[in-house]
Amino acid sequence: MSDNMIIIGKITGPQGVRGEVRVMPLTDFPERFKDLKIALLDDGTSLPVESVRYHQQVVLLKFAKLDDRNAIEHLRNKLIKIERKDLVPLPEGHYHVFDIIGLSVYNEQEECLGKISDVLQTGSNDVYVVEQQNKQPLLIPGLKSVVLHVDIPGGKMIVKLQEEWE
């Protein structure tokens, strides 16, 4: 999949017998589905969206001209994606997880600490998992007092480490 396309949901299977599919949202903004006119799937298929509704933790989509369970069974496990330009804009200083993963992390002395391999979403603040060569991963809280600078295009993050973290 190109870097221009972002996954927002996974079709988990049919819902009922009238051609709806259950979609597990893979986005912090599940309301984005209500404006979805065309679903772009990871296999290159484009499907016109006829209706969208929400049920518990899933999104129920109905595609045009797919009117029964048999017509949509083959869509199970397909991923729905959007173009990067259609992302929900974030406030200044906030970043999409997929933009953070892979950044090189440096301390204030410009020493490379490693690369971010994962982002743990704890509820209060994110925690960046930094893989270090021949060491245990370093866990860095995503706090303004710790993260001094983020340069997404440059692939770099500068952090202020506490002595006990080093």
C-alpha positions in Angstrom: 0.0 0.0 0.0 1.4 3.4 -0.8 2.4 5.9 1.9 -0.4 8.1 0.6 -3.1 5.7 1.7 -4.1 5.3 5.3 -6.2 2.3 6.7 -9.3 3.4 8.6 -11.2 0.2 9.0 -11.4 -3.6 8.5 -14.4 -5.4 7.2 -15.0 -8.2 9.7 -17.9 -9.8 7.9 -21.5 -9.6 6.9 -24.2 -8.1 9.1 -27.6 -9.7 8.6 -29.0 -10.7 5.2 -29.5 -7.4 3.4 -25.9 -6.8 2.3 -24.5 -4.8 5.1 -20.9 -5.3 6.4 -19.5 -4.9 9.9 -16.4 -2.6 9.9 -14.0 -2.5 12.9 -12.8 1.2 12.9 -9.1 1.5 12.9 -9.2 5.2 13.5 -9.6 7.6 16.4 -12.3 9.3 14.3 -15.0 6.7 13.5 -17.4 9.5 12.6 -15.4 9.9 9.4 -17.4 7.0 7.9 -20.6 9.0 7.8 -19.2 11.1 4.9 -17.7 8.2 3.1 -19.0 8.1 -0.5 -16.6 5.5 -1.9 -14.9 2.7 0.0 -11.4 2.1 -1.3 -10.3 -1.4 -0.4 -6.8 -2.8 0.0 -7.2 -5.0 -3.1 -7.8 -1.9 -5.3 -11.6 -2.2 -5.4 -13.8 0.9 -5.1 -17.3 0.4 -3.8 -20.0 3.1 -3.7 -21.4 3.5 -0.1 -25.2 3.5 0.0 -25.6 3.9 3.8 -23.7 4.1 7.1 -24.9 3.5 10.6 -23.3 2.8 13.9 -23.9 -0.2 16.2 -22.0 -0.6 19.5 -18.3 -0.5 18.6 -18.7 -1.1 14.9 -19.7 0.7 11.7 -22.3 -0.9 9.5 -21.8 -0.1 5.8 -24.1 -0.9 2.9 -22.6 -0.9 -0.5 -24.6 -0.1 -3.6 -25.8 -3.1 -5.7 -24.6 -5.6 -3.1 -27.9 -6.6 -1.6 -27.5 -9.9 0.1 -25.1 -11.8 2.4 -23.7 -13.9 -0.4 -22.8 -10.8 -2.5 -20.6 -9.4 0.3 -19.1 -12.5 2.0 -15.9 -12.1 -0.2 -15.3 -8.7 1.5 -14.4 -10.3 4.8 -11.0 -9.1 6.2 -10.6 -6.4 3.5 -9.2 -3.2 4.7 -10.8 0.2 4.0 -8.4 3.1 3.3 -8.4 6.8 2.5 -5.9 9.2 1.0 -3.6 11.0 3.4 -5.2 14.4 2.2 -8.5 13.2 3.6 -7.2 12.7 7.2 -8.9 14.6 10.0 -6.6 17.6 10.8 -4.9 17.4 14.2 -4.2 20.3 16.5 -0.6 21.7 16.5 1.7 19.5 18.4 -0.4 16.3 17.9 0.6 13.6 15.4 -0.8 10.5 13.8 0.7 7.3 15.3 1.7 6.1 11.8 3.8 9.3 11.4 5.6 8.8 14.8 6.5 5.2 14.2 9.9 5.0 12.5 11.2 8.4 13.7 14.8 8.5 14.9 15.1 9.7 18.5 17.9 12.0 19.7 18.8 13.5 23.0 19.6 17.1 23.5 23.3 16.4 22.7 22.1 15.0 19.3 23.1 11.5 20.2 20.9 8.9 18.5 19.0 6.8 21.0 17.2 4.6 18.5 14.0 4.5 16.5 10.4 4.5 17.6 8.9 1.0 17.0 5.5 1.4 18.7 3.3 3.9 20.4 1.5 2.8 23.6 -1.8 4.7 24.1 -2.2 4.8 27.9 -5.1 7.2 28.1 -3.3 9.9 30.0 -0.4 10.3 27.5 1.2 8.3 24.7 4.4 6.4 25.5 7.0 6.0 22.7 8.8 2.6 22.5 12.4 3.4 21.3 14.3 0.3 20.1 18.0 0.7 21.0 20.9 -1.3 19.6 21.9 -4.1 22.0 19.8 -2.6 24.9 16.3 -2.9 26.3 13.7 -0.7 24.6 13.5 2.8 26.0 10.0 4.1 27.0 9.6 7.8 26.5 6.4 9.6 27.7 4.8 11.8 25.1 4.9 14.9 27.3 5.8 18.4 26.2 8.3 18.5 29.0 10.1 15.5 27.5 9.5 15.7 23.8 11.3 18.9 22.8 10.9 18.8 19.0 9.2 16.6 16.4 10.2 16.8 12.7 8.0 14.4 10.8 9.4 15.3 7.3 12.9 15.0 8.6 12.2 11.7 10.5 13.5 13.0 13.8 12.4 13.6 17.4 14.5 15.3 20.1 13.8 14.4 23.7 15.0 15.5 27.1 15.9 12.4 29.1 15.8 12.1 32.9 19.0 10.7 34.3 17.3 7.5 35.6 16.1 6.7 32.1 19.6 6.5 30.6 
